[in-house]
Amino acid sequence: MEATSSSCSGLISRSVLHNSVTKFPSSSSCPQPFSSAYGFQAKSKSGGVSLLLSSNQTDKRIDLRVSSAPKRNQSGQVFASTGLCTFDEAVIESHSHASSVAEDKVGVLLLNLGGPDTLNDVQPFLFNLFADPDIIRLPRLFRFLQKPLAKLISVLRAPKSKEGYSAIGGGSPLRKITDEQAQAIKMALEVKNVDAHVYVGMRYWHPFTEDAIQQIKRDGITRLVVLPLYPQYSISTTGSSVRVLQNAFREDEYLSRMPVSIIQSWYQREGYINSMADLIEKELEQFLKLDEVMIFFSAHGVPVSYVENAGDPYRDQMEDCIHLIMLELKARGINNDHTLAYQSRVGPVQWLKPYTDEVLVELGQRGVESLLAVPVSFVSEHIETLEEIDMEYRELALESGIKNWGRVPALNCTPSFVTDLADAVVEALPSAMSMSASNTTTSEEADRDPIKYAVRLFFGSVLAFVLLLSAKMVRSFKNPLLEFIKN
């Protein structure tokens, strides 16, 4: 939310009063505007308006006593009349952090996957990826095998991955694009009178999230907004990055006291939906028969077990995201058929279906001639858009009978998209809370306990030895393991 002048002639954020714009009168006793991170309910009272402000910490009732009854516009939205507004002192004290934002040294941390800068970086990048327990989820008893397994897979997969990166110029463009997004968000925040330091933290390659955290500490940041560049939440993306962040903050006295606001997902934001619809609408205009084009949403997949066993909301959020985008397109008079599929699966386990490659073949067999691919879970161009979609899937589509192929570009630094991310940061600032050190023992802390680790290592080794001696187990795991490594 934009800061207002000392006269309090400002706005409550869009979420207040059913997206109405409520103006406060000029008065030295008026409050600072509150963030949309809080929920509001409004009830008209004789001579005033009552707002019930809710947050995780407090429910407070605010009475706005005005000189005349509140007015309503034709849609029933409430507007306060001019007059004196007074607030209970306890309410002002409980939300003093909202007015102190301007006094803080603000930081914004953008989180992303990362990618190898050169071909020599491919194997160590893959090692970091597969060493993440949120990517390959081993039973606790076998966690000690995480890094050896990651080493094996990364070495065997590196040659194939290098071919892909060679095809797009010898490295990932993700770091360059993310740096450009960081600069664009910083400039958009300046327009909103928010002076912020914007940092980039990559999960599996430079600049690592841990390095960004240390720079945040060196710069003396006092309030931080964490913005994962993943529209939809998944354990394997936002969840993994946030876990690293929480571990680092919990172990550092300075960082554990810093107010932090984490934007877990933002696929439902109006600015994001409109930006996606703008790009789709523009690309549809390139087809001769616009109405016959199939809009083909391709999202990054995750194993089904993440959703069904671990409670990952990714599939639900993805389907909701597609629904919102299509609603916006229909509002613009675009009623094309659409479908959603999932790409980038690896290994023998079942991933979210339908699979992108299989759906492309089916569409060709059904006689679909024109297709517009939309990389919906990616906000930056990288190997999965430039090589997997533009090369592999395009070739497969044309071979399957699709004659006219198009692809919507990633959002990258689209101005409306960047502006919406800046808005999200501003809205999240007042709700920042410190990550106080927890007294509970986490699984990672338990893993560092030498006695517990030794016990698990012993029994895990015994079990692994028994499995390796079992010819039946070897036969049952041999082919799937080889297939996993090859893929």
Solvent accessible surface area in square Angstrom, and as a share of the most:
residue,aa,sasa,rsa
1,M,47,0.21
2,E,102,0.46
3,A,69,0.54
4,T,35,0.21
5,S,67,0.44
6,S,104,0.67
7,S,45,0.29
8,C,8,0.05
9,S,72,0.46
10,G,10,0.09
11,L,82,0.41
12,I,5,0.03
13,S,12,0.08
14,R,122,0.44
15,S,58,0.37
16,V,0,0.00
17,L,11,0.05
18,H,167,0.75
19,N,108,0.55
20,S,3,0.02
21,V,70,0.40
22,T,6,0.03
23,K,133,0.56
24,F,15,0.06
25,P,18,0.11
26,S,82,0.53
27,S,23,0.15
28,S,118,0.76
29,S,51,0.33
30,C,13,0.08
31,P,17,0.11
32,Q,76,0.34
33,P,24,0.15
34,F,14,0.06
35,S,1,0.01
36,S,27,0.17
37,A,54,0.42
38,Y,18,0.07
39,G,41,0.39
40,F,26,0.11
41,Q,108,0.48
42,A,38,0.29
43,K,124,0.53
44,S,59,0.38
45,K,99,0.42
46,S,121,0.78
47,G,36,0.35
48,G,6,0.05
49,V,7,0.04
50,S,1,0.01
51,L,5,0.02
52,L,44,0.22
53,L,0,0.00
54,S,40,0.26
55,S,32,0.21
56,N,148,0.76
57,Q,132,0.59
58,T,28,0.17
59,D,98,0.51
60,K,61,0.26
61,R,116,0.42
62,I,2,0.01
63,D,53,0.27
64,L,4,0.02
65,R,147,0.54
66,V,16,0.09
67,S,92,0.60
68,S,53,0.34
69,A,67,0.52
70,P,24,0.15
71,K,140,0.59
72,R,140,0.51
73,N,59,0.30
74,Q,195,0.87
75,S,84,0.54
76,G,36,0.35
77,Q,49,0.22
78,V,14,0.08
79,F,66,0.28
80,A,18,0.14
81,S,13,0.08
82,T,108,0.63
83,G,27,0.26
84,L,109,0.54
85,C,0,0.00
86,T,40,0.23
87,F,28,0.12
88,D,90,0.46
89,E,141,0.63
90,A,49,0.38
91,V,5,0.03
92,I,90,0.46
93,E,129,0.58
94,S,43,0.27
95,H,7,0.03
96,S,60,0.38
97,H,44,0.20
98,A,14,0.11
99,S,54,0.35
100,S,34,0.22
101,V,22,0.13
102,A,94,0.73
103,E,150,0.67
104,D,39,0.20
105,K,84,0.36
106,V,7,0.04
107,G,0,0.00
108,V,0,0.00
109,L,0,0.00
110,L,0,0.00
111,L,0,0.00
112,N,9,0.05
113,L,45,0.22
114,G,3,0.03
115,G,4,0.04
116,P,0,0.00
117,D,55,0.29
118,T,67,0.39
119,L,61,0.30
120,N,129,0.66
121,D,27,0.14
122,V,0,0.00
123,Q,43,0.19
124,P,47,0.30
125,F,9,0.04
126,L,10,0.05
127,F,54,0.23
128,N,42,0.21
129,L,31,0.15
130,F,8,0.03
131,A,18,0.14
132,D,3,0.01
133,P,45,0.28
134,D,17,0.09
135,I,42,0.21
136,I,24,0.12
137,R,114,0.42
138,L,34,0.17
139,P,83,0.52
140,R,108,0.40
141,L,61,0.30
142,F,34,0.14
143,R,82,0.30
144,F,45,0.19
145,L,63,0.31
146,Q,13,0.06
147,K,132,0.56
148,P,79,0.50
149,L,45,0.23
150,A,0,0.00
151,K,106,0.45
152,L,80,0.40
153,I,0,0.00
154,S,0,0.00
155,V,74,0.42
156,L,86,0.43
157,R,35,0.13
158,A,7,0.05
159,P,82,0.51
160,K,119,0.50
161,S,19,0.13
162,K,73,0.31
163,E,124,0.56
164,G,9,0.08
165,Y,12,0.05
166,S,57,0.37
167,A,51,0.40
168,I,33,0.17
169,G,74,0.71
170,G,20,0.19
171,G,11,0.11
172,S,16,0.10
173,P,37,0.23
174,L,7,0.03
175,R,92,0.34
176,K,134,0.57
177,I,19,0.10
178,T,0,0.00
179,D,64,0.33
180,E,74,0.33
181,Q,1,0.00
182,A,9,0.07
183,Q,96,0.43
184,A,25,0.19
185,I,0,0.00
186,K,56,0.24
187,M,109,0.49
188,A,14,0.11
189,L,0,0.00
190,E,86,0.38
191,V,123,0.70
192,K,24,0.10
193,N,114,0.59
194,V,21,0.12
195,D,111,0.58
196,A,0,0.00
197,H,72,0.32
198,V,28,0.16
199,Y,23,0.09
200,V,16,0.09
201,G,0,0.00
202,M,1,0.00
203,R,34,0.12
204,Y,2,0.01
205,W,23,0.08
206,H,78,0.35
207,P,32,0.20
208,F,46,0.19
209,T,1,0.01
210,E,79,0.36
211,D,74,0.38
212,A,7,0.05
213,I,1,0.00
214,Q,82,0.36
215,Q,65,0.29
216,I,0,0.00
217,K,73,0.31
218,R,163,0.59
219,D,39,0.20
220,G,27,0.26
221,I,0,0.00
222,T,57,0.33
223,R,10,0.04
224,L,0,0.00
225,V,0,0.00
226,V,0,0.00
227,L,0,0.00
228,P,0,0.00
229,L,4,0.02
230,Y,24,0.09
231,P,1,0.00
232,Q,3,0.01
233,Y,50,0.19
234,S,1,0.00
235,I,29,0.15
236,S,13,0.08
237,T,35,0.20
238,T,0,0.00
239,G,14,0.13
240,S,0,0.00
241,S,1,0.01
242,V,10,0.06
243,R,57,0.21
244,V,15,0.09
245,L,0,0.00
246,Q,79,0.35
247,N,27,0.14
248,A,25,0.19
249,F,0,0.00
250,R,43,0.16
251,E,113,0.51
252,D,26,0.13
253,E,132,0.59
254,Y,73,0.28
255,L,1,0.00
256,S,11,0.07
257,R,148,0.54
258,M,7,0.03
259,P,35,0.22
260,V,10,0.06
261,S,12,0.08
262,I,37,0.19
263,I,23,0.12
264,Q,84,0.37
265,S,23,0.15
266,W,1,0.00
267,Y,23,0.09
268,Q,97,0.43
269,R,38,0.14
270,E,112,0.50
271,G,17,0.16
272,Y,0,0.00
273,I,13,0.06
274,N,43,0.22
275,S,0,0.00
276,M,6,0.02
277,A,0,0.00
278,D,61,0.32
279,L,25,0.12
280,I,0,0.00
281,E,54,0.24
282,K,123,0.52
283,E,37,0.17
284,L,0,0.00
285,E,110,0.50
286,Q,126,0.56
287,F,28,0.12
288,L,185,0.92
289,K,133,0.56
290,L,58,0.29
291,D,121,0.63
292,E,111,0.50
293,V,2,0.01
294,M,14,0.06
295,I,0,0.00
296,F,3,0.01
297,F,0,0.00
298,S,1,0.01
299,A,0,0.00
300,H,59,0.26
301,G,1,0.01
302,V,6,0.04
303,P,17,0.10
304,V,20,0.12
305,S,51,0.33
306,Y,9,0.03
307,V,22,0.13
308,E,118,0.53
309,N,127,0.65
310,A,41,0.32
311,G,58,0.56
312,D,4,0.02
313,P,47,0.30
314,Y,10,0.04
315,R,76,0.28
316,D,97,0.50
317,Q,33,0.14
318,M,0,0.00
319,E,90,0.41
320,D,58,0.30
321,C,0,0.00
322,I,7,0.04
323,H,102,0.46
324,L,49,0.24
325,I,0,0.00
326,M,6,0.03
327,L,89,0.44
328,E,44,0.20
329,L,0,0.00
330,K,94,0.40
331,A,85,0.66
332,R,79,0.29
333,G,57,0.55
334,I,13,0.07
335,N,108,0.55
336,N,8,0.04
337,D,102,0.53
338,H,76,0.34
339,T,34,0.20
340,L,28,0.14
341,A,0,0.00
342,Y,6,0.02
343,Q,2,0.01
344,S,19,0.12
345,R,88,0.32
346,V,33,0.19
347,G,13,0.13
348,P,71,0.45
349,V,84,0.49
350,Q,104,0.46
351,W,24,0.08
352,L,1,0.00
353,K,112,0.47
354,P,61,0.39
355,Y,19,0.07
356,T,2,0.01
357,D,40,0.21
358,E,83,0.37
359,V,12,0.07
360,L,0,0.00
361,V,51,0.29
362,E,91,0.41
363,L,2,0.01
364,G,11,0.11
365,Q,141,0.63
366,R,170,0.62
367,G,52,0.50
368,V,25,0.15
369,E,87,0.39
370,S,10,0.06
371,L,0,0.00
372,L,1,0.00
373,A,1,0.01
374,V,0,0.00
375,P,3,0.02
376,V,1,0.00
377,S,16,0.10
378,F,17,0.07
379,V,5,0.03
380,S,4,0.02
381,E,21,0.09
382,H,18,0.08
383,I,34,0.17
384,E,24,0.11
385,T,0,0.00
386,L,48,0.24
387,E,25,0.11
388,E,23,0.10
389,I,2,0.01
390,D,42,0.22
391,M,83,0.37
392,E,87,0.39
393,Y,21,0.08
394,R,110,0.40
395,E,104,0.47
396,L,46,0.23
397,A,0,0.00
398,L,68,0.34
399,E,126,0.57
400,S,24,0.16
401,G,37,0.36
402,I,2,0.01
403,K,140,0.59
404,N,70,0.36
405,W,45,0.16
406,G,13,0.13
407,R,38,0.14
408,V,1,0.00
409,P,53,0.33
410,A,7,0.05
411,L,3,0.01
412,N,40,0.20
413,C,45,0.27
414,T,31,0.18
415,P,106,0.67
416,S,51,0.33
417,F,1,0.00
418,V,9,0.05
419,T,61,0.35
420,D,7,0.04
421,L,1,0.00
422,A,0,0.00
423,D,35,0.18
424,A,4,0.03
425,V,0,0.00
426,V,7,0.04
427,E,28,0.13
428,A,10,0.08
429,L,3,0.02
430,P,14,0.09
431,S,34,0.22
432,A,9,0.07
433,M,88,0.39
434,S,52,0.33
435,M,37,0.16
436,S,84,0.54
437,A,67,0.52
438,S,55,0.36
439,N,158,0.81
440,T,97,0.56
441,T,98,0.57
442,T,44,0.26
443,S,49,0.32
444,E,49,0.22
445,E,48,0.21
446,A,18,0.14
447,D,39,0.20
448,R,138,0.50
449,D,50,0.26
450,P,103,0.65
451,I,130,0.66
452,K,102,0.43
453,Y,95,0.36
454,A,55,0.43
455,V,75,0.43
456,R,44,0.16
457,L,68,0.34
458,F,126,0.52
459,F,114,0.47
460,G,0,0.00
461,S,51,0.33
462,V,71,0.41
463,L,68,0.34
464,A,22,0.17
465,F,124,0.52
466,V,82,0.47
467,L,60,0.30
468,L,132,0.66
469,L,125,0.62
470,S,36,0.23
471,A,63,0.49
472,K,151,0.64
473,M,78,0.35
474,V,67,0.38
475,R,164,0.60
476,S,63,0.41
477,F,126,0.52
478,K,115,0.49
479,N,105,0.54
480,P,49,0.31
481,L,81,0.40
482,L,82,0.41
483,E,81,0.36
484,F,34,0.14
485,I,15,0.08
486,K,139,0.59
487,N,55,0.28
